[in-house]
Amino acid sequence: MLDRLRFVPARLLQSVPVIIGVTIVVFFMVHLLPGNPAVAILGQTATPERVAALSSQLGLDKPLWDQYLIFVGHLLQGNLGESLTYQRPVSELVLDAIPITLSLLLFALVLSLVISVPLAALAASAPGRLRDLGVRAFTLLGQGMPQFWVGIMLILLLGVKLRAFPVGGYGMTLGEHPYYLFLPALTLAIAMSPTTIRSLRASTINVLASDYVGTARSKGAAGVSLFRGHVLRNAAIPTVSIVGVNLGYLVGGSLVIEKVFAIPGLGSLMINAIFARDFPTIQAVALFVALFVIVVGILTDVVYTAIDPRVDLSSKERA
């Protein structure tokens, strides 16, 4: 198994130019935002003299390339700067928010699999029939609904009307966190499930038509035992890549959903920083999101090689 993971160091090296490109894009796109951070910080006390003095103090009066080189130099030293809004090191703010966002993403991933696997199996067991058409209609409906709208509908139905779940916040204790995260995680899971269902349904239909499944049926395997022992693992192989890609996209969706549900994660931190023109915080959150997507891509390949012995990505890297 370890020999088949030799692609990981090469993949990490390939990520270095990507990360450099991300720093360039993030830095210059952030500076395209309208408004002066010095004006946002000073608020009603802003005068031309004070704005000029604070801009000089923050280095905002330097050319953009000089500012970028300073940013990269600090980044290489592990210094993400200080938040212009919170007057705290940005690294502390990001480290406080990361566990909350990762908890939300993990919860959403689990819920999406809980939704996707049974529905895909239900549809694949009777292709073209009513239950298959119903599942496919659900996927089309799920893909067509904006995430923020789904979140608002869940708040109105399960939070306001039924009072089954809180409509915002993260909770105070470890036991409260899943309870408070259920609605936002369900919102993200509904957005992620349609693509997973469609991929898993198609691969399950192909596996059910294979010779080895027919042999297993002739030996008496049927129902749940057949699906769990002979179908699920092989059907999941092409779906792993889909889940990995969707999980990367899910990070972007979580930024908005966190704001909808008032969750103090990276999403709320990012949106608050955008409104406040807090450049260091915006850059730090964007860099973490980019790194997360890269790591998810590598972990997806690791899982893919683990469940499919026929795949050897290390040989592809050498080729």
C-alpha positions as a Markdown table, in Angstrom:
| # | Residue | x | y | z |
|---|---|---|---|---|
| 1 | Met | 0.0 | 0.0 | 0.0 |
| 2 | Leu | 2.8 | 2.4 | 0.9 |
| 3 | Asp | 4.4 | 1.8 | -2.5 |
| 4 | Arg | 1.2 | 2.9 | -4.2 |
| 5 | Leu | 1.2 | 6.2 | -2.3 |
| 6 | Arg | 4.5 | 7.4 | -3.7 |
| 7 | Phe | 2.5 | 9.9 | -5.8 |
| 8 | Val | 1.8 | 12.0 | -2.7 |
| 9 | Pro | 5.1 | 13.8 | -2.5 |
| 10 | Ala | 5.1 | 14.5 | -6.3 |
| 11 | Arg | 1.5 | 15.8 | -5.9 |
| 12 | Leu | 2.6 | 18.1 | -3.1 |
| 13 | Leu | 5.4 | 19.5 | -5.2 |
| 14 | Gln | 3.0 | 20.1 | -8.1 |
| 15 | Ser | 0.8 | 22.1 | -5.7 |
| 16 | Val | 3.5 | 24.7 | -5.0 |
| 17 | Pro | 3.0 | 26.6 | -8.3 |
| 18 | Val | -0.7 | 26.4 | -7.7 |
| 19 | Ile | -0.3 | 28.0 | -4.3 |
| 20 | Ile | 1.9 | 30.7 | -5.7 |
| 21 | Gly | -0.7 | 31.4 | -8.3 |
| 22 | Val | -3.4 | 31.5 | -5.7 |
| 23 | Thr | -1.4 | 34.1 | -3.6 |
| 24 | Ile | -1.1 | 36.3 | -6.7 |
| 25 | Val | -4.8 | 36.0 | -7.6 |
| 26 | Val | -6.1 | 36.5 | -4.1 |
| 27 | Phe | -3.8 | 39.5 | -3.4 |
| 28 | Phe | -4.7 | 41.4 | -6.5 |
| 29 | Met | -8.4 | 40.6 | -6.5 |
| 30 | Val | -8.7 | 41.7 | -2.9 |
| 31 | His | -7.2 | 45.0 | -3.9 |
| 32 | Leu | -9.8 | 45.4 | -6.7 |
| 33 | Leu | -12.5 | 45.8 | -4.0 |
| 34 | Pro | -13.8 | 49.4 | -4.0 |
| 35 | Gly | -13.1 | 51.6 | -1.0 |
| 36 | Asn | -10.1 | 52.3 | 1.2 |
| 37 | Pro | -9.5 | 50.1 | 4.3 |
| 38 | Ala | -8.2 | 53.2 | 6.1 |
| 39 | Val | -11.5 | 54.9 | 5.6 |
| 40 | Ala | -13.5 | 51.8 | 6.7 |
| 41 | Ile | -11.3 | 51.7 | 9.9 |
| 42 | Leu | -11.6 | 55.3 | 10.8 |
| 43 | Gly | -15.3 | 55.5 | 10.0 |
| 44 | Gln | -16.9 | 58.9 | 10.9 |
| 45 | Thr | -13.5 | 60.2 | 12.2 |
| 46 | Ala | -11.9 | 59.9 | 8.8 |
| 47 | Thr | -10.3 | 63.0 | 7.5 |
| 48 | Pro | -7.9 | 63.3 | 4.6 |
| 49 | Glu | -4.9 | 63.7 | 6.9 |
| 50 | Arg | -5.9 | 60.7 | 9.1 |
| 51 | Val | -6.6 | 58.6 | 6.1 |
| 52 | Ala | -3.2 | 59.4 | 4.5 |
| 53 | Ala | -1.4 | 58.7 | 7.8 |
| 54 | Leu | -3.2 | 55.4 | 8.4 |
| 55 | Ser | -2.6 | 54.3 | 4.8 |
| 56 | Ser | 1.1 | 55.0 | 5.2 |
| 57 | Gln | 1.1 | 53.1 | 8.5 |
| 58 | Leu | -0.6 | 50.1 | 6.8 |
| 59 | Gly | 1.6 | 50.3 | 3.7 |
| 60 | Leu | -1.4 | 50.9 | 1.5 |
| 61 | Asp | 0.4 | 53.9 | -0.2 |
| 62 | Lys | 3.1 | 51.6 | -1.7 |
| 63 | Pro | 2.8 | 50.2 | -5.3 |
| 64 | Leu | 0.8 | 46.9 | -5.4 |
| 65 | Trp | 3.8 | 44.8 | -6.4 |
| 66 | Asp | 5.8 | 46.1 | -3.4 |
| 67 | Gln | 2.8 | 45.3 | -1.2 |
| 68 | Tyr | 2.6 | 41.8 | -2.7 |
| 69 | Leu | 6.3 | 41.1 | -2.1 |
| 70 | Ile | 5.9 | 42.3 | 1.5 |
| 71 | Phe | 2.8 | 40.0 | 1.8 |
| 72 | Val | 4.7 | 37.0 | 0.5 |
| 73 | Gly | 7.7 | 37.7 | 2.7 |
| 74 | His | 5.5 | 37.8 | 5.8 |
| 75 | Leu | 3.7 | 34.6 | 4.6 |
| 76 | Leu | 7.0 | 32.7 | 4.3 |
| 77 | Gln | 7.6 | 33.7 | 7.9 |
| 78 | Gly | 4.2 | 32.3 | 9.0 |
| 79 | Asn | 2.9 | 35.8 | 9.6 |
| 80 | Leu | -0.5 | 36.4 | 8.0 |
| 81 | Gly | -0.7 | 39.9 | 9.4 |
| 82 | Glu | -3.1 | 41.6 | 11.8 |
| 83 | Ser | -6.8 | 42.0 | 11.2 |
| 84 | Leu | -7.7 | 45.6 | 10.5 |
| 85 | Thr | -11.2 | 45.0 | 12.1 |
| 86 | Tyr | -10.5 | 42.9 | 15.2 |
| 87 | Gln | -7.0 | 44.2 | 15.9 |
| 88 | Arg | -5.8 | 40.6 | 16.4 |
| 89 | Pro | -3.4 | 38.4 | 14.5 |
| 90 | Val | -5.2 | 36.9 | 11.5 |
| 91 | Ser | -3.7 | 33.5 | 12.3 |
| 92 | Glu | -5.6 | 33.4 | 15.6 |
| 93 | Leu | -8.9 | 34.3 | 13.9 |
| 94 | Val | -8.5 | 31.7 | 11.2 |
| 95 | Leu | -7.4 | 29.0 | 13.7 |
| 96 | Asp | -10.5 | 29.7 | 15.9 |
| 97 | Ala | -12.8 | 29.5 | 12.9 |
| 98 | Ile | -11.3 | 26.4 | 11.1 |
| 99 | Pro | -12.6 | 23.7 | 13.5 |
| 100 | Ile | -16.1 | 25.1 | 13.2 |
| 101 | Thr | -16.1 | 25.1 | 9.4 |
| 102 | Leu | -14.5 | 21.7 | 9.2 |
| 103 | Ser | -17.1 | 20.3 | 11.6 |
| 104 | Leu | -19.8 | 21.7 | 9.3 |
| 105 | Leu | -18.3 | 20.3 | 6.2 |
| 106 | Leu | -17.8 | 16.8 | 7.8 |
| 107 | Phe | -21.3 | 16.8 | 9.1 |
| 108 | Ala | -22.6 | 17.8 | 5.6 |
| 109 | Leu | -20.6 | 15.1 | 4.0 |
| 110 | Val | -22.0 | 12.4 | 6.3 |
| 111 | Leu | -25.5 | 13.6 | 5.8 |
| 112 | Ser | -25.1 | 13.7 | 2.0 |
| 113 | Leu | -23.9 | 10.0 | 2.1 |
| 114 | Val | -26.8 | 9.1 | 4.3 |
| 115 | Ile | -29.1 | 10.6 | 1.7 |
| 116 | Ser | -27.3 | 9.5 | -1.4 |
| 117 | Val | -26.5 | 5.8 | -0.8 |
| 118 | Pro | -30.0 | 4.6 | 0.0 |
| 119 | Leu | -31.6 | 6.7 | -2.8 |
| 120 | Ala | -29.0 | 5.6 | -5.4 |
| 121 | Ala | -29.6 | 2.0 | -4.4 |
| 122 | Leu | -33.3 | 2.4 | -4.5 |
| 123 | Ala | -33.2 | 3.9 | -8.0 |
| 124 | Ala | -30.6 | 1.5 | -9.4 |
| 125 | Ser | -32.6 | -1.5 | -8.2 |
| 126 | Ala | -35.5 | -0.6 | -10.6 |
| 127 | Pro | -34.2 | 1.6 | -13.4 |
| 128 | Gly | -37.0 | 3.2 | -15.4 |
| 129 | Arg | -39.6 | 2.5 | -12.8 |
| 130 | Leu | -41.6 | 4.9 | -10.6 |
| 131 | Arg | -39.1 | 4.9 | -7.7 |
| 132 | Asp | -36.2 | 5.5 | -10.1 |
| 133 | Leu | -38.1 | 8.4 | -11.7 |
| 134 | Gly | -38.9 | 9.8 | -8.3 |
| 135 | Val | -35.2 | 9.8 | -7.2 |
| 136 | Arg | -34.1 | 11.4 | -10.5 |
| 137 | Ala | -36.8 | 14.1 | -10.0 |
| 138 | Phe | -35.3 | 14.7 | -6.6 |
| 139 | Thr | -31.8 | 15.2 | -8.0 |
| 140 | Leu | -33.1 | 17.6 | -10.6 |
| 141 | Leu | -34.9 | 19.6 | -8.0 |
| 142 | Gly | -31.9 | 19.6 | -5.7 |
| 143 | Gln | -29.6 | 20.9 | -8.4 |
| 144 | Gly | -32.0 | 23.7 | -9.3 |
| 145 | Met | -32.5 | 25.2 | -5.8 |
| 146 | Pro | -30.0 | 27.8 | -4.6 |
| 147 | Gln | -28.3 | 26.8 | -1.3 |
| 148 | Phe | -29.2 | 30.0 | 0.5 |
| 149 | Trp | -32.9 | 29.5 | -0.5 |
| 150 | Val | -32.9 | 25.9 | 0.8 |
| 151 | Gly | -31.3 | 27.2 | 4.1 |
| 152 | Ile | -34.0 | 29.8 | 4.5 |
| 153 | Met | -36.8 | 27.3 | 3.8 |
| 154 | Leu | -35.4 | 24.9 | 6.4 |
| 155 | Ile | -35.2 | 27.7 | 8.9 |
| 156 | Leu | -38.8 | 28.6 | 8.3 |
| 157 | Leu | -40.1 | 25.0 | 8.4 |
| 158 | Leu | -37.9 | 23.2 | 10.9 |
| 159 | Gly | -36.7 | 26.1 | 12.9 |
| 160 | Val | -39.5 | 28.7 | 13.1 |
| 161 | Lys | -42.7 | 26.6 | 12.5 |
| 162 | Leu | -41.8 | 23.2 | 14.1 |
| 163 | Arg | -39.2 | 24.6 | 16.5 |
| 164 | Ala | -37.2 | 21.4 | 16.1 |
| 165 | Phe | -33.8 | 23.0 | 15.6 |
| 166 | Pro | -32.2 | 26.3 | 16.4 |
| 167 | Val | -32.1 | 28.8 | 13.5 |
| 168 | Gly | -28.6 | 30.1 | 14.1 |
| 169 | Gly | -25.4 | 29.9 | 16.2 |
| 170 | Tyr | -23.0 | 27.1 | 17.0 |
| 171 | Gly | -23.9 | 26.2 | 20.6 |
| 172 | Met | -21.8 | 26.4 | 23.7 |
| 173 | Thr | -21.0 | 22.8 | 24.5 |
| 174 | Leu | -19.6 | 19.8 | 22.5 |
| 175 | Gly | -23.0 | 18.2 | 22.7 |
| 176 | Glu | -24.8 | 21.2 | 21.4 |
| 177 | His | -22.6 | 21.6 | 18.3 |
| 178 | Pro | -24.2 | 18.9 | 16.2 |
| 179 | Tyr | -27.7 | 20.1 | 17.2 |
| 180 | Tyr | -27.0 | 23.6 | 16.1 |
| 181 | Leu | -25.1 | 22.5 | 12.9 |
| 182 | Phe | -27.9 | 20.1 | 11.7 |
| 183 | Leu | -29.8 | 22.6 | 9.6 |
| 184 | Pro | -26.8 | 24.2 | 7.8 |
| 185 | Ala | -25.3 | 20.8 | 7.3 |
| 186 | Leu | -28.5 | 19.5 | 5.8 |
| 187 | Thr | -28.6 | 22.5 | 3.5 |
| 188 | Leu | -25.2 | 21.7 | 2.2 |
| 189 | Ala | -26.0 | 18.0 | 2.0 |
| 190 | Ile | -29.1 | 18.6 | -0.1 |
| 191 | Ala | -26.9 | 20.6 | -2.5 |
| 192 | Met | -24.2 | 17.9 | -2.7 |
| 193 | Ser | -26.5 | 14.9 | -2.9 |
| 194 | Pro | -27.9 | 15.1 | -6.4 |
| 195 | Thr | -24.5 | 14.7 | -8.2 |
| 196 | Thr | -23.5 | 11.9 | -5.9 |
| 197 | Ile | -26.8 | 10.1 | -6.4 |
| 198 | Arg | -26.6 | 10.3 | -10.1 |
| 199 | Ser | -23.0 | 9.0 | -10.2 |
| 200 | Leu | -23.7 | 6.2 | -7.7 |
| 201 | Arg | -26.9 | 5.2 | -9.4 |
| 202 | Ala | -25.2 | 4.9 | -12.8 |
| 203 | Ser | -22.2 | 2.9 | -11.4 |
| 204 | Thr | -24.5 | 0.7 | -9.3 |
| 205 | Ile | -26.6 | -0.2 | -12.4 |
| 206 | Asn | -23.4 | -1.2 | -14.2 |
| 207 | Val | -22.1 | -3.3 | -11.3 |
| 208 | Leu | -25.5 | -5.1 | -10.9 |
| 209 | Ala | -25.2 | -6.1 | -14.5 |
| 210 | Ser | -21.7 | -7.6 | -14.1 |
| 211 | Asp | -20.9 | -11.3 | -14.2 |
| 212 | Tyr | -19.5 | -11.5 | -10.6 |
| 213 | Val | -22.8 | -10.1 | -9.2 |
| 214 | Gly | -24.7 | -12.7 | -11.2 |
| 215 | Thr | -22.4 | -15.4 | -9.8 |
| 216 | Ala | -23.0 | -14.1 | -6.2 |
| 217 | Arg | -26.8 | -14.2 | -6.8 |
| 218 | Ser | -26.5 | -17.8 | -8.1 |
| 219 | Lys | -24.8 | -18.6 | -4.8 |
| 220 | Gly | -27.8 | -17.2 | -2.8 |
| 221 | Ala | -26.6 | -13.6 | -2.1 |
| 222 | Ala | -29.5 | -11.2 | -2.2 |
| 223 | Gly | -30.9 | -7.9 | -0.8 |
| 224 | Val | -28.7 | -6.0 | 1.7 |
| 225 | Ser | -26.0 | -8.6 | 1.9 |
| 226 | Leu | -25.5 | -8.6 | -1.9 |
| 227 | Phe | -25.5 | -4.8 | -2.0 |
| 228 | Arg | -23.1 | -4.4 | 0.9 |
| 229 | Gly | -20.8 | -7.3 | 0.0 |
| 230 | His | -20.5 | -7.2 | -3.7 |
| 231 | Val | -22.0 | -4.0 | -5.1 |
| 232 | Leu | -21.3 | -1.0 | -2.9 |
| 233 | Arg | -17.5 | -1.0 | -2.9 |
| 234 | Asn | -17.2 | -1.4 | -6.7 |
| 235 | Ala | -20.0 | 1.1 | -7.4 |
| 236 | Ala | -18.4 | 3.6 | -5.1 |
| 237 | Ile | -15.1 | 3.7 | -7.0 |
| 238 | Pro | -16.1 | 6.2 | -9.7 |
| 239 | Thr | -18.2 | 8.2 | -7.1 |
| 240 | Val | -15.2 | 8.9 | -4.9 |
| 241 | Ser | -13.8 | 11.4 | -7.4 |
| 242 | Ile | -17.2 | 13.1 | -7.6 |
| 243 | Val | -17.5 | 13.4 | -3.9 |
| 244 | Gly | -14.0 | 14.8 | -3.6 |
| 245 | Val | -14.7 | 17.5 | -6.2 |
| 246 | Asn | -18.1 | 18.3 | -4.6 |
| 247 | Leu | -16.4 | 18.6 | -1.2 |
| 248 | Gly | -14.1 | 21.2 | -2.7 |
| 249 | Tyr | -17.0 | 23.2 | -4.1 |
| 250 | Leu | -18.8 | 22.7 | -0.8 |
| 251 | Val | -16.3 | 25.0 | 0.9 |
| 252 | Gly | -17.5 | 27.9 | -1.2 |
| 253 | Gly | -21.1 | 27.1 | -0.4 |
| 254 | Ser | -20.4 | 26.9 | 3.3 |
| 255 | Leu | -19.1 | 30.5 | 3.3 |
| 256 | Val | -22.6 | 31.7 | 2.4 |
| 257 | Ile | -24.5 | 29.2 | 4.5 |
| 258 | Glu | -22.5 | 30.1 | 7.6 |
| 259 | Lys | -23.6 | 33.7 | 7.2 |
| 260 | Val | -27.2 | 32.6 | 6.8 |
| 261 | Phe | -27.1 | 30.6 | 10.0 |
| 262 | Ala | -24.9 | 33.0 | 11.9 |
| 263 | Ile | -22.2 | 30.3 | 12.4 |
| 264 | Pro | -18.8 | 31.9 | 13.5 |
| 265 | Gly | -16.7 | 30.0 | 11.0 |
| 266 | Leu | -14.6 | 31.0 | 8.1 |
| 267 | Gly | -17.6 | 32.0 | 6.0 |
| 268 | Ser | -18.8 | 34.6 | 8.5 |
| 269 | Leu | -15.2 | 35.8 | 9.0 |
| 270 | Met | -14.7 | 36.2 | 5.3 |
| 271 | Ile | -17.9 | 38.1 | 4.6 |
| 272 | Asn | -17.4 | 40.4 | 7.6 |
| 273 | Ala | -13.9 | 41.1 | 6.4 |
| 274 | Ile | -15.1 | 41.9 | 2.8 |
| 275 | Phe | -17.6 | 44.4 | 4.1 |
| 276 | Ala | -14.9 | 45.9 | 6.4 |
| 277 | Arg | -12.2 | 45.9 | 3.6 |
| 278 | Asp | -10.1 | 43.8 | 6.0 |
| 279 | Phe | -7.5 | 42.8 | 3.4 |
| 280 | Pro | -5.3 | 40.5 | 5.6 |
| 281 | Thr | -8.3 | 38.5 | 6.9 |
| 282 | Ile | -9.7 | 38.1 | 3.4 |
| 283 | Gln | -6.4 | 36.9 | 2.0 |
| 284 | Ala | -5.8 | 34.4 | 4.9 |
| 285 | Val | -9.3 | 32.8 | 4.5 |
| 286 | Ala | -8.9 | 32.6 | 0.7 |
| 287 | Leu | -5.5 | 30.9 | 1.1 |
| 288 | Phe | -6.9 | 28.4 | 3.6 |
| 289 | Val | -9.8 | 27.5 | 1.2 |
| 290 | Ala | -7.3 | 27.0 | -1.6 |
| 291 | Leu | -5.1 | 24.8 | 0.5 |
| 292 | Phe | -8.2 | 22.8 | 1.7 |
| 293 | Val | -9.2 | 22.1 | -1.9 |
| 294 | Ile | -5.7 | 20.9 | -2.8 |
| 295 | Val | -5.6 | 18.6 | 0.3 |
| 296 | Val | -9.0 | 17.2 | -0.5 |
| 297 | Gly | -7.8 | 16.5 | -4.0 |
| 298 | Ile | -4.8 | 14.5 | -2.7 |
| 299 | Leu | -6.9 | 12.7 | -0.1 |
| 300 | Thr | -9.4 | 11.8 | -2.8 |
| 301 | Asp | -6.6 | 10.1 | -4.8 |
| 302 | Val | -5.5 | 8.3 | -1.7 |
| 303 | Val | -9.0 | 6.9 | -1.0 |
| 304 | Tyr | -9.3 | 6.0 | -4.7 |
| 305 | Thr | -6.2 | 3.9 | -4.6 |
| 306 | Ala | -7.2 | 2.3 | -1.3 |
| 307 | Ile | -10.6 | 1.0 | -2.6 |
| 308 | Asp | -9.5 | 0.1 | -6.1 |
| 309 | Pro | -6.3 | -2.0 | -6.2 |
| 310 | Arg | -6.1 | -1.7 | -10.0 |
| 311 | Val | -5.2 | 2.0 | -9.7 |
| 312 | Asp | -1.6 | 2.9 | -9.2 |
| 313 | Leu | -1.2 | 6.6 | -9.3 |
| 314 | Ser | 2.6 | 6.4 | -8.5 |
| 315 | Ser | 3.2 | 4.8 | -12.0 |
| 316 | Lys | 1.2 | 7.7 | -13.6 |
| 317 | Glu | 3.3 | 10.2 | -11.8 |
| 318 | Arg | 6.5 | 8.6 | -13.1 |
| 319 | Ala | 5.1 | 8.4 | -16.6 |
